[in-house]
Amino acid sequence: MDHETRELLGNIMGLLEVMKKDIKVIKQDIYLMNSRQEGANLMNRGLEESRQQFKALEVKKSSCPTAVNDQLKMSRLK
């Protein structure tokens, strides 16, 4: 193998190493973005569950005084 071919092959090997490192970094970035997205999805799901619980409490709270008033009326009628 002559000197020029050896030099070109070395340059190609160097470029392949750079590409390999770039691909590794890109994979890490994708993993981090997916992790962040999963974290955001979990947080949104938790917030939605909390909202549902608050709605359930609001319904109970709004119906509770009516039930108390009905009980008071019934006790007055007795």
Buried (B, 14 or more C-beta within 10 A) or exposed (E): EEEEEEEEEEEEEEEEEEEEEEEEEEEEEEEEEEEEEEEEEEEEEEEEEEEEEEEEEEEEEEEEEEEEEEEEEEEEEE
